Amino acid sequence: VGERIRAARLRKRMTQKELADAVDRPQSCISQYERGLTPLTLETLAAIADELGTSVARLVGGRRAA
């Protein structure tokens, strides 16, 4: 999941700080999510997916939602 979040964030040309501000989390949390050190709640994952213009399913390894 973390690698997919990072890849989606970089495709959007966002910094960790920009994503963190958009989803109301500290930048350190985004870093930990991307490195797989901290588990995400479904609520946070949904907020990140929305901000990155993707789906939760895509971030957890599924195909693009129809």
Disulfide bonds with the S-S distance in Angstrom:
none
